[in-house]
Amino acid sequence: MKTTKHDDGLEWLHDIRARLAKQFNYNPRKAAIHYRRVQKASGAKIYQREEPVGSDVQTYDALHDSAHAQIAADQCETLTSYRAARKRKAKGAK
């Protein structure tokens, strides 16, 4: 496998990722199967998506639906541009 030289201060992270990749023979499917087994055996989720702080599920879902509606209506091009527009509106409202 081709190695890349990094000077970003994250060598420790690159080393961990390289060891994990080698452990699973550079096959992400094998890694996913392993982590699903670990998760099932432990009974706890290894990864859990975070919801915005201070919001309930209904508010989160409403914002998600609103974002996709605006993207579909060509008011925003991407989810990132939708979030940027929301930040600008929030700053303007203060």
C-alpha positions as CSV (number, residue, x, y, z in Angstrom):
1,M,0.0,0.0,0.0
2,K,1.2,3.5,-0.8
3,T,2.1,5.6,2.2
4,T,1.8,9.3,2.4
5,K,4.0,11.7,4.4
6,H,2.0,14.1,6.6
7,D,3.2,17.2,8.5
8,D,-0.1,18.1,10.1
9,G,0.7,16.9,13.7
10,L,-1.7,14.0,13.4
11,E,0.8,11.3,12.8
12,W,-0.6,9.4,15.8
13,L,-4.0,9.3,14.1
14,H,-2.5,8.2,10.8
15,D,-0.7,5.4,12.6
16,I,-3.9,4.2,14.2
17,R,-5.7,4.2,10.9
18,A,-2.9,2.4,9.2
19,R,-2.8,-0.3,11.9
20,L,-6.6,-0.8,11.7
21,A,-6.5,-1.0,7.9
22,K,-3.7,-3.6,8.0
23,Q,-5.6,-5.6,10.7
24,F,-8.6,-5.9,8.4
25,N,-6.4,-6.5,5.3
26,Y,-7.4,-3.1,3.9
27,N,-11.0,-4.2,3.5
28,P,-13.6,-1.8,5.0
29,R,-16.3,-4.4,4.8
30,K,-14.4,-6.7,7.1
31,A,-13.9,-3.9,9.5
32,A,-17.6,-3.0,9.5
33,I,-18.5,-6.6,10.1
34,H,-16.1,-6.8,13.0
35,Y,-17.4,-3.5,14.6
36,R,-21.0,-4.7,14.2
37,R,-20.1,-7.9,16.1
38,V,-18.4,-5.9,18.8
39,Q,-21.4,-3.6,19.1
40,K,-23.8,-6.5,19.2
41,A,-21.8,-8.4,21.9
42,S,-21.4,-5.3,24.1
43,G,-25.0,-4.2,23.7
44,A,-23.9,-0.6,23.3
45,K,-23.6,1.5,20.2
46,I,-20.0,2.2,19.1
47,Y,-21.2,5.2,17.0
48,Q,-24.3,7.2,17.5
49,R,-25.2,10.2,15.4
50,E,-25.5,13.4,17.5
51,E,-28.6,15.5,17.3
52,P,-28.4,19.3,17.7
53,V,-28.1,20.3,21.3
54,G,-31.3,21.5,22.9
55,S,-33.6,20.2,20.3
56,D,-36.2,17.5,20.4
57,V,-36.6,14.9,17.6
58,Q,-39.7,16.6,16.1
59,T,-37.8,19.9,15.7
60,Y,-34.8,18.1,14.2
61,D,-37.0,16.3,11.7
62,A,-38.9,19.5,10.8
63,L,-35.6,21.2,10.0
64,H,-34.4,18.2,8.0
65,D,-37.6,18.2,5.9
66,S,-37.4,22.0,5.5
67,A,-33.9,21.8,4.2
68,H,-34.7,19.1,1.6
69,A,-37.8,21.1,0.5
70,Q,-35.7,24.2,-0.1
71,I,-33.0,22.3,-1.9
72,A,-35.7,20.6,-4.1
73,A,-37.2,24.1,-4.8
74,D,-33.8,25.4,-5.9
75,Q,-33.7,27.9,-3.1
76,C,-30.5,26.3,-1.9
77,E,-28.1,24.2,-3.9
78,T,-26.8,22.0,-1.1
79,L,-27.3,21.2,2.5
80,T,-24.2,23.2,3.3
81,S,-25.6,26.3,1.6
82,Y,-28.9,25.8,3.4
83,R,-27.0,25.7,6.8
84,A,-25.1,28.8,5.8
85,A,-28.3,30.7,4.9
86,R,-29.8,29.7,8.3
87,K,-26.8,31.0,10.1
88,R,-27.0,34.3,8.2
89,K,-30.7,34.6,9.0
90,A,-30.0,33.9,12.7
91,K,-27.3,36.5,12.9
92,G,-29.6,39.1,11.2
93,A,-32.4,38.4,13.6
94,K,-30.2,39.2,16.6
